[in-house]
Amino acid sequence: MDRRTLLISSLAAAAAGPATAQDESQGPPNYDHQPAPAEPGGGGPASQPAQPYEHDEILHNVSDFFGVTAENAGALIERLFHENGRPTAYIAGEEGSGAFFFGLRYGKGLLYMKDRPVMQVFWQGPTGGFDWGGNASRVFTLCYMLEYPDAIFRRFPGVEGSAYFVGGLGVNYQRADGITLAPIRAGVGFRLGASVGYLSYSRQRNIIPL
């Protein structure tokens, strides 16, 4: 090997040395830290907070449901919005109840939430107090802080002293785990006094309400 060839080989080895050392210091690519793929369905309606209903929406629905004028329903809706804010859902249905001091209440309806499918709901529960008789009535229940439909399926005790009448409609409160329900009933008379107790909401009818 002549002197020129030896010189060229030495220069090539010197140039390749730092590059090789740099590659070895960086090490092989780390495939364990690749960006995580986006979750399927992320950002869909079910993953978003429940959208509340406005005052005029509820007023229109209540007046249509009970067949009363907006003026008759307006005072009650105004009070409910003042005390609880905007509901995130409502249940439109019907129920039957009867009592002789101790009574039972059964009902069924449809749960409505914005951007959620409509879902059928049943409810049943015991009542007690100075009350007797029986009746059937339509019920429009406003739901507050209900963020997803399945959260309705639990037992809701009545709130003592919450019953009142406005414009021919009666309402009382039920609360559990931060969720408030306000069932509105028409023409219930003294039957509203039987709301002392609880209502258990379920996916299917339960004959035994305990």
C-alpha positions as CSV (number, residue, x, y, z in Angstrom):
1,M,0.0,0.0,0.0
2,D,1.5,3.4,-1.1
3,R,1.7,6.4,1.1
4,R,-1.2,8.2,-0.6
5,T,-3.6,5.3,0.0
6,L,-2.6,5.0,3.6
7,L,-3.2,8.7,4.2
8,I,-6.7,8.6,2.6
9,S,-7.6,5.6,4.7
10,S,-6.5,7.3,7.9
11,L,-8.5,10.4,7.1
12,A,-11.7,8.4,6.4
13,A,-11.4,6.5,9.7
14,A,-11.0,9.7,11.7
15,A,-14.1,11.2,10.1
16,A,-16.2,8.1,10.7
17,G,-15.2,7.8,14.4
18,P,-17.2,10.7,15.9
19,A,-20.3,9.8,13.9
20,T,-20.2,6.3,15.1
21,A,-19.7,7.4,18.7
22,Q,-22.6,9.8,18.4
23,D,-24.9,7.1,17.1
24,E,-23.9,4.7,19.9
25,S,-24.5,7.4,22.6
26,Q,-28.0,8.0,21.3
27,G,-28.8,4.3,21.5
28,P,-31.5,2.5,19.5
29,P,-34.9,4.2,19.0
30,N,-37.3,3.7,21.9
31,Y,-40.5,2.2,20.6
32,D,-42.0,2.2,24.1
33,H,-42.7,5.9,24.1
34,Q,-44.6,6.3,20.9
35,P,-47.6,8.7,21.1
36,A,-50.7,7.0,22.4
37,P,-53.5,6.6,19.9
38,A,-56.7,8.7,20.4
39,E,-59.4,6.9,22.3
40,P,-62.3,5.9,20.1
41,G,-65.4,8.0,20.5
42,G,-63.5,10.7,22.5
43,G,-65.4,13.9,22.5
44,G,-68.7,12.2,21.6
45,P,-72.0,13.3,23.2
46,A,-71.9,10.6,25.9
47,S,-68.5,11.9,27.2
48,Q,-69.6,15.5,27.4
49,P,-71.3,17.2,30.4
50,A,-75.0,17.1,30.3
51,Q,-76.5,20.1,28.6
52,P,-79.2,21.9,30.8
53,Y,-82.6,23.0,29.6
54,E,-83.6,26.6,29.4
55,H,-86.6,28.1,31.3
56,D,-88.7,28.5,28.1
57,E,-88.1,24.9,27.0
58,I,-89.3,23.5,30.3
59,L,-92.2,25.9,30.6
60,H,-93.4,24.9,27.1
61,N,-93.0,21.2,27.8
62,V,-94.8,21.4,31.2
63,S,-97.8,23.4,29.9
64,D,-98.2,21.0,26.9
65,F,-97.8,17.9,29.1
66,F,-100.4,18.9,31.6
67,G,-102.6,20.8,29.2
68,V,-102.5,24.0,31.2
69,T,-101.7,27.5,30.2
70,A,-98.2,28.9,30.3
71,E,-99.5,31.4,32.9
72,N,-100.6,28.6,35.3
73,A,-97.3,26.7,34.9
74,G,-95.1,29.8,34.8
75,A,-95.2,30.6,38.6
76,L,-94.2,27.1,39.5
77,I,-91.4,26.8,36.9
78,E,-90.1,30.2,37.9
79,R,-89.8,29.1,41.5
80,L,-88.1,25.8,40.6
81,F,-85.5,27.6,38.4
82,H,-84.9,30.2,41.2
83,E,-84.3,27.5,43.8
84,N,-82.4,24.9,41.7
85,G,-81.2,26.5,38.5
86,R,-81.5,24.7,35.1
87,P,-82.4,21.0,35.0
88,T,-80.2,18.6,33.0
89,A,-83.0,16.1,32.3
90,Y,-86.7,15.5,32.8
91,I,-89.0,12.5,33.1
92,A,-92.5,12.6,31.6
93,G,-94.8,9.9,32.8
94,E,-97.7,8.7,34.8
95,E,-98.2,7.0,38.2
96,G,-100.8,5.5,40.5
97,S,-100.9,5.5,44.2
98,G,-103.0,4.5,47.1
99,A,-102.8,4.7,50.9
100,F,-104.4,4.1,54.2
101,F,-101.8,5.8,56.4
102,F,-99.3,3.5,54.7
103,G,-99.3,3.5,51.0
104,L,-97.6,2.5,47.7
105,R,-96.7,4.5,44.6
106,Y,-95.9,3.1,41.1
107,G,-95.0,5.0,38.0
108,K,-93.4,4.8,34.6
109,G,-92.2,7.4,32.1
110,L,-89.5,8.4,29.6
111,L,-86.2,10.1,30.6
112,Y,-85.1,12.9,28.3
113,M,-81.6,14.4,28.1
114,K,-80.1,16.6,25.4
115,D,-77.7,14.6,23.1
116,R,-78.7,11.4,24.8
117,P,-81.2,8.6,23.7
118,V,-84.6,8.6,25.3
119,M,-84.8,5.9,28.0
120,Q,-87.8,4.3,29.8
121,V,-87.8,4.5,33.5
122,F,-89.9,2.9,36.3
123,W,-90.3,4.0,39.9
124,Q,-91.9,2.6,43.0
125,G,-91.9,3.2,46.7
126,P,-93.7,3.2,50.0
127,T,-95.3,6.2,51.5
128,G,-96.6,7.0,55.0
129,G,-98.3,9.8,56.9
130,F,-101.8,11.1,57.6
131,D,-103.2,10.2,54.2
132,W,-105.7,7.8,52.7
133,G,-107.3,7.2,49.3
134,G,-106.0,6.6,45.8
135,N,-105.4,8.4,42.6
136,A,-103.7,8.3,39.2
137,S,-101.9,11.3,37.9
138,R,-99.4,12.5,35.3
139,V,-96.0,13.4,36.5
140,F,-93.3,15.7,35.0
141,T,-90.1,15.3,37.0
142,L,-87.3,17.8,36.7
143,C,-83.8,16.3,37.3
144,Y,-80.9,18.5,38.6
145,M,-77.2,17.5,38.5
146,L,-78.0,14.3,36.6
147,E,-75.0,14.0,34.3
148,Y,-75.7,10.7,32.6
149,P,-78.9,8.6,32.3
150,D,-77.9,5.6,34.4
151,A,-77.4,7.8,37.5
152,I,-81.2,7.9,37.9
153,F,-81.3,4.2,38.9
154,R,-81.2,4.6,42.7
155,R,-83.4,5.3,45.7
156,F,-84.4,8.9,46.3
157,P,-85.8,9.8,49.7
158,G,-88.4,12.6,49.9
159,V,-87.3,15.9,51.4
160,E,-89.4,16.6,54.5
161,G,-91.4,19.8,54.2
162,S,-90.7,20.4,50.5
163,A,-94.2,19.9,49.2
164,Y,-96.1,23.0,47.9
165,F,-98.7,24.0,45.4
166,V,-98.5,26.7,42.7
167,G,-101.0,27.4,40.0
168,G,-102.9,24.1,40.5
169,L,-99.7,22.0,40.3
170,G,-98.0,20.3,43.2
171,V,-94.3,19.6,43.6
172,N,-91.9,18.1,46.1
173,Y,-88.2,17.4,46.2
174,Q,-86.3,14.1,46.3
175,R,-82.5,14.1,46.8
176,A,-79.7,11.5,46.7
177,D,-75.9,11.7,46.1
178,G,-76.1,15.3,45.0
179,I,-78.9,14.7,42.5
180,T,-82.2,16.5,43.1
181,L,-85.6,15.4,41.5
182,A,-88.6,17.6,41.5
183,P,-91.8,15.7,40.5
184,I,-94.6,17.9,39.4
185,R,-98.1,16.5,39.7
186,A,-101.5,17.9,38.6
187,G,-104.7,17.5,40.6
188,V,-103.1,15.4,43.4
189,G,-105.0,17.2,46.3
190,F,-104.0,15.8,49.6
191,R,-102.2,12.8,48.0
192,L,-99.1,15.0,47.8
193,G,-98.8,14.5,51.5
194,A,-98.1,10.9,51.0
195,S,-94.7,11.7,49.5
196,V,-93.0,11.1,52.8
197,G,-90.9,8.1,52.1
198,Y,-88.8,7.3,49.0
199,L,-89.0,6.3,45.4
200,S,-86.7,3.8,43.8
201,Y,-86.1,4.3,40.1
202,S,-85.3,1.2,38.0
203,R,-85.0,-0.2,34.5
204,Q,-88.0,-2.5,34.9
205,R,-91.1,-2.7,37.0
206,N,-90.6,-4.1,40.5
207,I,-93.8,-5.3,42.2
208,I,-92.2,-5.1,45.7
209,P,-91.2,-1.5,46.1
210,L,-88.9,-2.0,49.2
